[in-house]
Amino acid sequence: MPRSAPLLVAAWLMAIPVVATAADESRFREVCGSCHFDGSAEGGLAIDALLTRVPADGIPDAANRDTWMRVLRAIRTEVMPPAEEPHPTEEHRRALIAFITRDVLRLEAGQADPGPSVPRRLNRSEYRHTIRDLTGLSIEAVNDLPADDTSYGFDTVGATLGLSPLLVERYLEVAQEVGAAVAATARGQAPEPHRHRRDEVLARVFPLGLAPATEADRGPHLRGTIAAVAERAFRGPVPPTTITRLVAIAEASVDVPGAGFEDAVAASLTAMLASPRFLFIAADHSGDRASGDPTPVPISDVALASRLSFFLWSSMPDDELRTLAEAGRLHDNLSQQVDRMLADPKADRFVADFVGQWLQTRDVETMPVDPRRIFRGRERFMAEQLFPPGVRHAMRRETEMVFARLVRDNLPATDLIAGRDTFLNESLARLYGVADVSGPEMRLVSLPDGSHRGGLLSHGSFLIVTSTPTRTSPVKRGKFILTNLLGTPAPPPPPNVPPLEEPMRRQEVRPTMRQLMEQHRADPLCAGCHARMDPLGLALESFDAIGRWRDDAESLDTSGSLITGEPFANAEELAALIAGPRRQDFHRCLAEKLLTYAIGRGLEYFDDPTVNTMVERMDRDGGGLGTLVHAVTESVPFRMRRPSLTAVEPIP
């Protein structure tokens, strides 16, 4: 390189208009200078170079935005600078956060961006529940639909819910089966298990009654029936031309020998269930402006009804939501409707779907587990007695029921982490060592003083899904806590990392898990990330791979510290840290997860003001989990959208 090259590069960098001032650089250098300035780029991050790429007008490009968001998260959660380095004052930290959000990313508090409106297909769970609520029937064939892909941890993200030709074919097959079951049930000819649903099917699919006595009344009666069902299936007003096409399909089916009125309605229902208007939650385009004004606009009340019902019920709006929406009054009654919907048993679907993916309780009943190896050669009856077939279902229900109670009673979200009340039945209480619980029904239990249980980190659901089939996994447990509770995920591992060694041969001394992890961290490439994950997982070593308290727990070293420096002696103290000093990190992580699930897209840099508003509202209201659900439904991304500047044709 010519001698003059560094000077030319420096001159070129100085010519770029940047918003970063000498004071801004000085603030960053004071906090980050030893690792990220003057040629040092720990973790691939050179902040001095990054500061030169801040434009004076506009925002950085996508790659630089992502890097700035990494820096923002590290400063906000106090992950950086490292615990052993001098930390900035709170005023200094706030100044750094303000510079990144306001001057770099151009984000203003109170000016949230709703982001793009993404139409999305119903996932398998939503499709199943919507079929049930629309027709009154639970169709087994729905369970045979392919599993949905996930993104950002959830199967509600529109970008991953595609519609392949094979899936279209499967939807048509299911729609035909639903139509046939509806017709047979309405005629009183359905086999079990649909026979007892006849009154429900008649009320939902034949609201005007079965075929009228006179031929003259048959045509209007058929059209009225189809229109009533279509408005529910398509979740809003249906154009007369669409009703006419559905009526034509129904009338054509009557030409089949032996077909009657029930079959005609079932034929039109089959067409509805295979329609994009049923399969997709479409983006809303009502009230668009052509002026170019970028100010967000409210979504229509009809669109809000669907967004709300699929969020809290995983299904279509009910009559009350549709009535309010069609009258244009849903936005004004949003808070009351959220309370009503959360009190409804259908909100258990939201709990099962959200918690099932966020905390992975969906997996606890299917995870491969080998209790006899976990019991280390004890008598077989011990495994059968302490780990009977139904105990894993009870574990799933425990976590879901705790979450549901916190939402419905608006209790602090941190009670999920460190609460002393839980739900148990006899088999789960026996595994946990909790006395005086009998019977198969789950019930609320206040844990006694001295119990090793209390909060998610002691739930069997969490402990099983973060273990291997035969042993615990501190790495999986630590990674889970960082990713799903603290919102500070570790970077992905380097390629070709060897697995953790299994315990040594029988004649050798069995190493402790802590010793095994120390061997694993001997590779410098692994040490950085494992220093963040391993202490969290090792704090839980008192619980074995099926969530049982170990007999030798008192002899284990479960001490450690968070990457932010706070020490803990065991799982209980770790939970207290997450629910106490690191409460803000937990609230933000939970808010981001819940908002992602609700709006069906991954969060972007411009969602930061929205998340800030939600977390601040939680803090003002004592950290209530119900408050957070309300904050999601009242957020800009949930109830508003960017205006479209071009006309968009509705789904036919």
C-alpha positions as CSV (number, residue, x, y, z in Angstrom):
1,M,0.0,0.0,0.0
2,P,1.4,3.5,-0.8
3,R,2.5,5.6,2.1
4,S,-0.1,8.2,1.3
5,A,-3.0,5.6,1.4
6,P,-3.8,6.0,5.2
7,L,-3.9,9.7,4.8
8,L,-6.2,9.4,1.8
9,V,-8.6,7.1,3.7
10,A,-8.6,9.4,6.7
11,A,-9.4,12.4,4.5
12,W,-12.2,10.4,2.7
13,L,-13.7,9.5,6.1
14,M,-13.6,13.1,7.2
15,A,-15.4,14.1,4.1
16,I,-18.4,11.9,4.9
17,P,-21.1,14.0,6.7
18,V,-21.6,12.4,10.1
19,V,-23.8,13.3,13.0
20,A,-21.4,12.0,15.7
21,T,-19.7,14.8,17.5
22,A,-16.4,14.8,19.4
23,A,-18.4,14.5,22.6
24,D,-20.3,11.5,21.3
25,E,-17.0,9.8,20.4
26,S,-15.5,10.7,23.7
27,R,-18.4,9.1,25.6
28,F,-18.1,5.8,23.6
29,R,-14.3,5.8,23.9
30,E,-14.5,6.2,27.7
31,V,-16.7,3.1,27.9
32,C,-15.7,1.0,25.0
33,G,-12.2,2.3,24.1
34,S,-10.1,-0.6,25.3
35,C,-11.9,-3.2,23.1
36,H,-13.6,-1.4,20.2
37,F,-11.3,1.5,19.2
38,D,-8.0,2.2,17.6
39,G,-7.7,-1.2,15.8
40,S,-9.3,-3.3,18.5
41,A,-12.5,-5.0,17.4
42,E,-13.6,-7.5,20.0
43,G,-16.5,-9.6,18.7
44,G,-16.0,-8.1,15.3
45,L,-17.1,-4.6,16.5
46,A,-15.1,-1.5,15.8
47,I,-17.1,1.4,17.2
48,D,-14.7,4.1,16.0
49,A,-15.2,2.9,12.4
50,L,-19.0,2.6,13.0
51,L,-19.2,6.2,14.2
52,T,-17.7,7.4,10.9
53,R,-20.6,5.7,9.0
54,V,-23.4,7.7,10.8
55,P,-25.0,9.9,8.1
56,A,-25.9,13.5,8.9
57,D,-29.3,13.0,7.4
58,G,-31.3,9.8,7.1
59,I,-30.5,6.5,8.9
60,P,-27.7,4.0,8.4
61,D,-28.1,1.1,6.0
62,A,-29.5,-2.2,7.2
63,A,-26.1,-3.8,8.1
64,N,-25.1,-0.8,10.2
65,R,-28.5,-0.5,11.7
66,D,-28.3,-4.1,12.9
67,T,-24.8,-3.4,14.4
68,W,-26.1,-0.3,16.2
69,M,-29.0,-2.3,17.6
70,R,-26.4,-4.8,19.0
71,V,-24.6,-2.0,20.6
72,L,-27.9,-0.5,22.0
73,R,-29.0,-3.8,23.5
74,A,-25.5,-4.4,25.1
75,I,-25.5,-1.0,26.7
76,R,-29.2,-1.1,27.8
77,T,-28.8,-4.5,29.4
78,E,-25.4,-3.6,30.9
79,V,-23.8,-6.6,29.2
80,M,-21.1,-4.2,28.0
81,P,-18.7,-3.2,29.2
82,P,-17.8,-6.4,31.0
83,A,-18.5,-6.7,34.7
84,E,-14.7,-6.5,35.6
85,E,-14.4,-3.2,33.6
86,P,-15.3,0.3,34.9
87,H,-19.0,1.0,34.2
88,P,-20.5,4.3,33.1
89,T,-22.7,6.3,35.4
90,E,-26.4,6.1,34.8
91,E,-26.4,9.6,33.2
92,H,-23.5,8.5,30.9
93,R,-25.4,5.3,29.9
94,R,-28.6,7.2,29.2
95,A,-26.6,9.6,27.0
96,L,-25.2,6.7,24.9
97,I,-28.7,5.2,24.6
98,A,-30.2,8.6,23.5
99,F,-27.4,9.1,20.9
100,I,-28.1,5.7,19.3
101,T,-31.9,6.0,19.3
102,R,-32.3,9.7,18.5
103,D,-29.3,10.7,16.5
104,V,-28.3,7.5,14.7
105,L,-31.6,5.6,14.3
106,R,-33.8,8.7,14.2
107,L,-36.3,7.2,16.7
108,E,-38.4,9.7,18.7
109,A,-40.3,8.7,21.8
110,G,-44.0,8.6,21.2
111,Q,-43.6,8.4,17.4
112,A,-43.8,4.7,16.8
113,D,-43.9,3.2,13.4
114,P,-46.5,0.5,12.8
115,G,-44.2,-1.2,10.3
116,P,-45.4,-3.1,7.2
117,S,-48.7,-4.8,7.1
118,V,-48.1,-8.5,6.3
119,P,-51.0,-10.7,5.2
120,R,-50.6,-14.1,6.7
121,R,-52.1,-17.6,6.5
122,L,-53.8,-19.2,9.5
123,N,-51.4,-21.6,11.2
124,R,-52.5,-25.1,12.0
125,S,-53.7,-24.3,15.5
126,E,-55.7,-21.3,14.3
127,Y,-57.2,-23.2,11.4
128,R,-58.3,-26.0,13.8
129,H,-59.9,-23.6,16.3
130,T,-61.6,-21.6,13.6
131,I,-63.2,-24.7,12.1
132,R,-64.4,-25.6,15.5
133,D,-65.9,-22.2,16.3
134,L,-67.4,-21.8,12.8
135,T,-69.1,-25.2,12.5
136,G,-69.2,-26.7,16.0
137,L,-67.1,-29.7,14.9
138,S,-63.6,-30.9,15.7
139,I,-62.2,-32.6,12.6
140,E,-59.3,-35.0,13.1
141,A,-58.0,-34.4,9.6
142,V,-56.9,-30.9,10.6
143,N,-54.3,-32.5,12.8
144,D,-52.8,-34.2,9.7
145,L,-51.9,-30.8,8.1
146,P,-48.2,-30.2,7.8
147,A,-46.5,-28.5,10.8
148,D,-46.0,-24.8,10.3
149,D,-42.5,-23.3,10.0
150,T,-41.5,-20.9,12.8
151,S,-39.6,-17.6,12.7
152,Y,-38.5,-15.4,15.6
153,G,-39.7,-18.3,17.8
154,F,-43.3,-18.4,16.6
155,D,-45.6,-19.9,14.0
156,T,-47.6,-16.7,13.7
157,V,-45.0,-14.9,11.6
158,G,-46.5,-14.1,8.1
159,A,-43.2,-14.4,6.2
160,T,-42.9,-18.1,7.0
161,L,-46.6,-19.1,6.5
162,G,-46.5,-19.8,2.8
163,L,-49.0,-21.8,0.8
164,S,-47.5,-24.5,-1.4
165,P,-49.5,-26.4,-4.0
166,L,-49.4,-29.5,-1.7
167,L,-50.8,-27.5,1.2
168,V,-53.6,-26.1,-1.1
169,E,-54.5,-29.7,-1.9
170,R,-54.5,-30.7,1.7
171,Y,-56.7,-27.7,2.7
172,L,-59.2,-28.7,0.0
173,E,-59.3,-32.2,1.3
174,V,-59.9,-31.0,4.8
175,A,-62.6,-28.6,3.6
176,Q,-64.4,-31.4,1.8
177,E,-64.3,-33.6,5.0
178,V,-65.7,-30.7,7.1
179,G,-68.5,-30.1,4.6
180,A,-69.4,-33.8,4.6
181,A,-69.4,-34.0,8.4
182,V,-71.6,-30.9,8.7
183,A,-74.1,-32.3,6.2
184,A,-74.2,-35.7,7.9
185,T,-74.5,-34.2,11.4
186,A,-77.3,-31.8,10.3
187,R,-79.3,-34.8,9.0
188,G,-78.7,-36.7,12.2
189,Q,-76.6,-39.3,10.4
190,A,-73.1,-38.5,11.8
191,P,-71.1,-41.1,13.5
192,E,-69.5,-40.5,16.8
193,P,-67.9,-38.3,18.0
194,H,-70.0,-35.7,16.0
195,R,-73.5,-37.0,16.8
196,H,-73.8,-35.0,20.0
197,R,-72.9,-31.8,18.2
198,R,-76.0,-31.7,16.1
199,D,-77.7,-28.8,17.9
200,E,-74.4,-26.8,17.8
201,V,-73.9,-27.4,14.1
202,L,-77.5,-26.4,13.3
203,A,-77.1,-23.2,15.3
204,R,-73.8,-22.2,13.6
205,V,-74.1,-23.4,10.0
206,F,-77.9,-23.4,9.6
207,P,-78.9,-20.3,11.7
208,L,-82.2,-19.9,9.7
209,G,-83.1,-23.5,10.1
210,L,-83.1,-26.4,7.7
211,A,-84.9,-26.4,4.3
212,P,-88.3,-24.6,4.3
213,A,-91.4,-26.4,3.5
214,T,-92.3,-24.6,0.3
215,E,-90.2,-24.5,-2.9
216,A,-90.7,-20.8,-3.3
217,D,-89.0,-20.1,0.0
218,R,-86.0,-22.3,-0.7
219,G,-84.0,-19.9,-2.8
220,P,-84.0,-16.9,-0.4
221,H,-83.6,-19.3,2.5
222,L,-80.5,-20.8,0.9
223,R,-79.0,-17.4,0.1
224,G,-79.7,-16.1,3.6
225,T,-78.0,-19.2,5.2
226,I,-75.0,-18.9,3.0
227,A,-74.6,-15.2,3.5
228,A,-74.8,-15.6,7.3
229,V,-72.1,-18.3,7.3
230,A,-69.9,-16.4,4.8
231,E,-69.9,-13.3,7.0
232,R,-68.6,-15.4,9.9
233,A,-66.1,-17.5,7.8
234,F,-64.7,-14.4,6.0
235,R,-64.7,-12.4,9.2
236,G,-66.5,-9.3,7.8
237,P,-69.0,-8.0,5.2
238,V,-69.1,-10.1,2.0
239,P,-69.8,-8.6,-1.4
240,P,-73.1,-9.7,-3.0
241,T,-71.2,-11.0,-6.0
242,T,-69.3,-13.4,-3.8
243,I,-72.5,-14.6,-2.2
244,T,-74.0,-15.2,-5.7
245,R,-71.0,-17.4,-6.6
246,L,-71.3,-19.4,-3.4
247,V,-75.1,-19.9,-4.0
248,A,-74.3,-21.1,-7.5
249,I,-71.9,-23.7,-6.0
250,A,-74.6,-24.8,-3.6
251,E,-77.3,-25.1,-6.3
252,A,-75.0,-27.1,-8.5
253,S,-74.5,-29.6,-5.8
254,V,-78.2,-30.4,-5.6
255,D,-78.1,-32.0,-9.0
256,V,-76.2,-34.9,-7.4
257,P,-78.6,-37.8,-6.8
258,G,-79.6,-38.0,-3.2
259,A,-78.3,-34.5,-2.3
260,G,-80.5,-32.2,-0.3
261,F,-80.5,-28.8,1.4
262,E,-77.8,-29.8,3.9
263,D,-75.5,-30.9,1.1
264,A,-76.0,-27.6,-0.8
265,V,-75.0,-25.6,2.2
266,A,-72.1,-28.0,2.9
267,A,-70.9,-27.5,-0.7
268,S,-70.8,-23.7,-0.3
269,L,-69.1,-24.2,3.1
270,T,-66.4,-26.3,1.4
271,A,-65.7,-23.5,-1.1
272,M,-65.5,-21.0,1.8
273,L,-63.0,-23.0,3.7
274,A,-60.7,-23.4,0.7
275,S,-60.9,-19.7,-0.1
276,P,-58.0,-17.3,0.5
277,R,-60.4,-15.0,2.3
278,F,-60.8,-17.8,4.9
279,L,-57.2,-19.0,4.9
280,F,-55.5,-15.6,5.2
281,I,-55.7,-12.8,7.6
282,A,-55.5,-10.1,5.0
283,A,-53.7,-6.7,5.3
284,D,-56.1,-3.9,5.9
285,H,-56.3,-1.1,3.2
286,S,-59.4,0.9,4.2
287,G,-59.1,4.6,4.3
288,D,-55.8,4.9,2.4
289,R,-54.6,8.3,1.4
290,A,-53.1,9.4,-1.9
291,S,-51.4,12.5,-0.6
292,G,-48.2,10.8,0.4
293,D,-48.8,11.6,4.1
294,P,-46.8,8.9,6.0
295,T,-48.7,9.4,9.3
296,P,-50.0,6.0,10.5
297,V,-53.7,5.4,10.2
298,P,-55.9,3.1,12.3
299,I,-56.8,-0.2,10.8
300,S,-60.5,-0.8,10.2
301,D,-62.6,-2.0,13.1
302,V,-63.3,-5.2,11.1
303,A,-59.5,-5.8,10.7
304,L,-59.0,-5.1,14.4
305,A,-61.6,-7.6,15.3
306,S,-59.7,-10.3,13.5
307,R,-56.3,-9.3,14.8
308,L,-57.7,-9.3,18.3
309,S,-59.5,-12.6,18.1
310,F,-56.6,-14.4,16.5
311,F,-54.2,-13.0,19.1
312,L,-56.3,-13.9,22.2
313,W,-58.4,-16.8,21.0
314,S,-56.4,-18.2,18.0
315,S,-59.7,-18.1,16.1
316,M,-62.3,-15.9,14.3
317,P,-64.2,-13.1,16.0
318,D,-67.4,-13.9,17.8
319,D,-70.7,-12.2,17.4
320,E,-70.0,-9.4,19.9
321,L,-66.7,-8.5,18.3
322,R,-68.3,-8.5,14.8
323,T,-71.2,-6.4,16.0
324,L,-68.9,-3.7,17.5
325,A,-66.7,-3.8,14.4
326,E,-69.5,-3.4,11.9
327,A,-70.8,-0.5,14.0
328,G,-67.4,1.1,14.0
329,R,-67.1,1.0,17.8
330,L,-64.4,-1.5,18.4
331,H,-61.5,0.9,18.7
332,D,-63.4,2.8,21.3
333,N,-64.2,-0.3,23.3
334,L,-60.9,-2.1,22.9
335,S,-59.9,-2.3,26.6
336,Q,-63.3,-3.7,27.7
337,Q,-63.2,-6.3,24.9
338,V,-59.7,-7.4,25.9
339,D,-60.9,-8.0,29.5
340,R,-63.9,-9.9,28.2
341,M,-61.8,-12.1,25.9
342,L,-59.2,-12.9,28.5
343,A,-61.9,-14.0,30.9
344,D,-63.3,-16.4,28.3
345,P,-62.1,-20.0,28.3
346,K,-61.0,-19.6,24.7
347,A,-58.1,-17.4,26.0
348,D,-56.6,-20.7,27.1
349,R,-55.7,-21.2,23.5
350,F,-53.6,-18.1,23.5
351,V,-51.8,-19.3,26.6
352,A,-51.2,-22.7,25.1
353,D,-49.9,-21.3,21.8
354,F,-47.8,-18.4,23.1
355,V,-46.4,-20.1,26.2
356,G,-46.0,-23.4,24.2
357,Q,-43.6,-21.7,21.9
358,W,-42.0,-19.0,24.1
359,L,-41.3,-21.4,26.9
360,Q,-41.4,-24.5,24.7
361,T,-44.0,-26.3,26.8
362,R,-45.3,-27.7,23.5
363,D,-42.3,-30.0,23.5
364,V,-42.4,-31.4,27.1
365,E,-44.7,-34.3,26.3
366,T,-42.8,-35.4,23.2
367,M,-39.2,-34.9,24.3
368,P,-37.3,-38.2,24.4
369,V,-36.6,-39.0,28.1
370,D,-35.0,-42.1,29.6
371,P,-36.0,-42.1,33.3
372,R,-34.2,-45.3,34.1
373,R,-30.8,-44.0,33.0
374,I,-31.5,-40.7,34.8
375,F,-32.3,-42.7,38.0
376,R,-28.8,-44.3,37.6
377,G,-29.7,-47.9,37.9
378,R,-32.2,-47.7,40.6
379,E,-35.1,-50.1,40.7
380,R,-37.4,-49.8,37.8
381,F,-40.4,-49.2,40.0
382,M,-38.8,-46.0,41.2
383,A,-38.9,-44.5,37.7
384,E,-42.5,-45.8,37.1
385,Q,-43.6,-44.4,40.5
386,L,-42.0,-40.9,40.3
387,F,-42.4,-40.5,36.5
388,P,-45.7,-42.0,35.4
389,P,-47.0,-41.4,31.9
390,G,-49.3,-38.4,32.8
391,V,-46.8,-36.4,34.7
392,R,-45.4,-34.6,31.7
393,H,-48.8,-33.3,30.7
394,A,-49.2,-32.0,34.3
395,M,-45.8,-30.2,33.9
396,R,-47.1,-28.5,30.7
397,R,-50.3,-27.5,32.5
398,E,-48.4,-26.2,35.5
399,T,-46.6,-23.6,33.5
400,E,-49.6,-22.7,31.3
401,M,-51.9,-22.3,34.3
402,V,-49.4,-20.1,36.2
403,F,-49.1,-17.8,33.2
404,A,-52.9,-17.7,32.7
405,R,-53.5,-16.8,36.3
406,L,-51.0,-13.9,36.1
407,V,-52.7,-12.6,32.9
408,R,-56.2,-12.8,34.2
409,D,-55.5,-11.5,37.7
410,N,-53.0,-8.9,36.3
411,L,-50.3,-10.2,38.8
412,P,-46.6,-9.2,38.3
413,A,-45.0,-11.0,35.4
414,T,-42.0,-11.6,37.6
415,D,-44.2,-14.0,39.6
416,L,-43.7,-16.4,36.7
417,I,-40.0,-16.4,37.6
418,A,-40.0,-16.3,41.4
419,G,-43.6,-16.8,42.5
420,R,-44.4,-19.1,45.5
421,D,-47.8,-20.2,44.1
422,T,-48.1,-22.9,41.4
423,F,-50.5,-25.5,40.1
424,L,-50.0,-29.2,41.0
425,N,-51.7,-32.5,41.0
426,E,-50.8,-35.6,43.0
427,S,-48.3,-37.1,40.5
428,L,-46.5,-33.8,39.9
429,A,-46.4,-33.0,43.6
430,R,-44.9,-36.4,44.4
431,L,-42.1,-35.8,41.8
432,Y,-41.5,-32.3,43.4
433,G,-41.6,-33.6,46.9
434,V,-44.6,-31.4,47.9
435,A,-46.9,-33.0,50.5
436,D,-50.7,-32.9,50.9
437,V,-51.7,-32.9,47.3
438,S,-54.0,-35.7,46.2
439,G,-56.0,-36.5,43.1
440,P,-55.4,-36.1,39.3
441,E,-56.9,-32.5,39.1
442,M,-54.5,-29.6,38.9
443,R,-55.1,-27.1,41.7
444,L,-53.5,-23.9,43.0
445,V,-50.9,-24.7,45.7
446,S,-48.9,-22.2,47.9
447,L,-45.5,-23.8,48.3
448,P,-44.3,-24.3,51.8
449,D,-41.3,-22.5,53.3
450,G,-38.2,-24.5,52.6
451,S,-39.5,-25.9,49.3
452,H,-37.0,-26.0,46.5
453,R,-39.8,-25.1,44.1
454,G,-40.9,-21.7,43.1
455,G,-41.1,-20.1,39.7
456,L,-40.3,-21.3,36.1
457,L,-36.7,-22.3,36.8
458,S,-38.0,-25.1,39.0
459,H,-40.9,-26.2,36.7
460,G,-40.5,-29.7,35.2
461,S,-41.5,-28.3,31.8
462,F,-38.5,-26.0,31.7
463,L,-36.1,-28.5,33.2
464,I,-37.0,-31.3,30.7
465,V,-36.9,-29.3,27.5
466,T,-33.5,-27.9,28.5
467,S,-32.0,-31.4,29.1
468,T,-30.9,-34.3,27.0
469,P,-32.7,-37.7,27.2
470,T,-30.2,-39.0,29.8
471,R,-28.7,-36.0,31.6
472,T,-29.0,-32.3,32.3
473,S,-27.5,-29.7,29.9
474,P,-26.2,-26.5,31.6
475,V,-25.6,-25.1,28.1
476,K,-29.2,-25.6,27.0
477,R,-30.5,-24.3,30.3
478,G,-28.2,-21.2,30.2
479,K,-29.0,-20.5,26.6
480,F,-32.7,-20.7,27.3
481,I,-32.5,-18.2,30.1
482,L,-30.4,-15.8,28.1
483,T,-32.6,-16.0,25.0
484,N,-36.1,-16.3,26.4
485,L,-36.0,-14.6,29.8
486,L,-33.2,-11.9,29.6
487,G,-33.3,-11.2,25.9
488,T,-29.5,-11.3,25.6
489,P,-28.8,-14.4,23.4
490,A,-25.3,-15.6,23.0
491,P,-23.8,-15.7,19.5
492,P,-24.1,-19.0,17.6
493,P,-21.4,-21.5,18.3
494,P,-18.4,-21.8,15.9
495,P,-18.6,-24.8,13.5
496,N,-17.3,-28.3,14.4
497,V,-17.6,-27.8,18.2
498,P,-17.3,-31.2,19.8
499,P,-20.1,-32.4,22.0
500,L,-19.9,-32.4,25.8
501,E,-18.3,-35.7,26.9
502,E,-20.6,-38.3,28.4
503,P,-19.7,-39.4,31.9
504,M,-16.5,-41.5,32.1
505,R,-16.5,-45.3,32.1
506,R,-17.8,-47.1,35.1
507,Q,-14.5,-47.9,36.7
508,E,-13.3,-44.2,36.5
509,V,-14.3,-41.5,38.8
510,R,-17.4,-39.7,37.5
511,P,-16.6,-36.0,36.9
512,T,-19.1,-33.4,38.1
513,M,-21.0,-31.4,35.5
514,R,-19.0,-28.3,36.4
515,Q,-15.8,-30.2,35.7
516,L,-17.1,-31.3,32.3
517,M,-18.1,-27.8,31.4
518,E,-14.6,-26.5,32.4
519,Q,-13.1,-29.0,30.0
520,H,-15.5,-27.8,27.3
521,R,-14.5,-24.2,27.8
522,A,-10.8,-25.0,27.4
523,D,-11.2,-24.0,23.7
524,P,-10.7,-20.2,23.6
525,L,-13.3,-20.0,20.8
526,C,-15.9,-21.4,23.2
527,A,-14.9,-19.6,26.4
528,G,-16.5,-16.2,25.7
529,C,-20.1,-17.5,25.1
530,H,-19.9,-20.3,27.7
531,A,-18.9,-17.8,30.3
532,R,-22.3,-16.2,29.8
533,M,-24.3,-19.5,29.6
534,D,-22.7,-22.0,31.8
535,P,-23.1,-20.3,35.2
536,L,-26.8,-20.0,34.6
537,G,-27.2,-23.6,33.7
538,L,-24.9,-24.9,36.5
539,A,-27.1,-23.0,39.0
540,L,-29.8,-25.5,38.1
541,E,-27.8,-28.7,38.6
542,S,-29.6,-29.4,41.8
543,F,-32.5,-30.5,39.5
544,D,-32.0,-33.6,37.3
545,A,-33.1,-34.1,33.7
546,I,-36.7,-34.8,34.7
547,G,-37.0,-32.0,37.1
548,R,-36.4,-34.0,40.3
549,W,-34.4,-32.5,43.2
550,R,-31.2,-34.5,43.5
551,D,-30.4,-36.5,46.6
552,D,-26.9,-35.0,46.6
553,A,-27.9,-31.5,45.7
554,E,-26.5,-30.0,48.9
555,S,-23.0,-31.1,47.9
556,L,-23.1,-29.5,44.5
557,D,-21.5,-26.2,43.7
558,T,-24.3,-24.2,42.0
559,S,-22.8,-20.7,42.5
560,G,-22.0,-18.3,39.7
561,S,-22.7,-14.8,38.5
562,L,-24.5,-13.1,35.7
563,I,-22.5,-11.5,32.9
564,T,-23.5,-8.2,34.4
565,G,-21.7,-9.2,37.6
566,E,-24.4,-10.0,40.1
567,P,-23.5,-13.2,42.1
568,F,-25.9,-16.0,43.0
569,A,-25.5,-19.2,45.1
570,N,-28.2,-21.3,43.6
571,A,-31.3,-21.4,41.4
572,E,-33.5,-19.6,43.9
573,E,-31.0,-16.6,44.0
574,L,-30.7,-16.7,40.2
575,A,-34.5,-16.4,39.9
576,A,-34.5,-13.5,42.4
577,L,-32.0,-11.7,40.3
578,I,-34.0,-12.0,37.1
579,A,-37.2,-11.0,38.9
580,G,-35.4,-8.2,40.8
581,P,-32.3,-6.3,39.6
582,R,-32.7,-7.6,36.0
583,R,-36.5,-7.1,36.0
584,Q,-36.3,-4.5,33.2
585,D,-34.4,-7.0,30.9
586,F,-37.1,-9.7,31.6
587,H,-40.0,-7.2,31.0
588,R,-38.4,-6.1,27.7
589,C,-37.7,-9.6,26.5
590,L,-41.3,-10.7,27.3
591,A,-42.7,-7.6,25.7
592,E,-40.7,-8.2,22.5
593,K,-41.8,-11.9,22.4
594,L,-45.5,-11.1,23.0
595,L,-45.5,-8.3,20.4
596,T,-43.9,-10.5,17.8
597,Y,-46.5,-13.2,18.4
598,A,-49.4,-10.7,18.2
599,I,-48.5,-8.8,15.0
600,G,-47.1,-11.7,13.0
601,R,-43.7,-10.2,12.1
602,G,-40.2,-9.9,13.5
603,L,-39.4,-6.7,15.3
604,E,-37.3,-4.1,13.6
605,Y,-35.2,-1.1,14.9
606,F,-38.2,1.2,14.4
607,D,-40.2,-0.9,16.9
608,D,-37.9,0.2,19.8
609,P,-40.2,3.2,20.9
610,T,-43.2,0.8,21.0
611,V,-41.4,-1.7,23.2
612,N,-40.2,1.2,25.4
613,T,-43.7,2.4,25.8
614,M,-45.0,-1.1,26.7
615,V,-42.3,-1.7,29.3
616,E,-42.8,1.8,30.9
617,R,-46.5,1.1,31.2
618,M,-45.8,-2.2,32.9
619,D,-43.5,-0.5,35.3
620,R,-46.1,2.1,36.2
621,D,-48.7,-0.6,36.8
622,G,-46.6,-2.8,39.1
623,G,-45.4,-5.1,36.3
624,G,-48.8,-6.7,35.7
625,L,-48.9,-9.3,33.0
626,G,-52.4,-8.4,32.1
627,T,-51.2,-4.8,31.7
628,L,-48.7,-6.0,29.1
629,V,-51.4,-7.8,27.1
630,H,-53.4,-4.5,27.1
631,A,-50.3,-2.6,26.1
632,V,-49.8,-4.9,23.1
633,T,-53.4,-4.5,21.8
634,E,-53.2,-0.7,22.2
635,S,-49.8,-0.4,20.6
636,V,-49.2,1.3,17.3
637,P,-48.1,-1.8,15.4
638,F,-51.2,-3.7,16.6
639,R,-54.0,-1.2,15.9
640,M,-52.5,1.0,13.2
641,R,-50.7,0.7,9.9
642,R,-48.7,2.6,7.4
643,P,-50.9,4.2,4.7
644,S,-50.8,2.6,1.3
645,L,-50.2,5.0,-1.5
646,T,-51.6,2.8,-4.2
647,A,-54.9,1.0,-4.5
648,V,-54.9,-2.6,-3.5
649,E,-57.5,-5.1,-4.7
650,P,-59.3,-7.0,-2.0
651,I,-59.1,-10.8,-1.9
652,P,-62.1,-12.1,-3.8
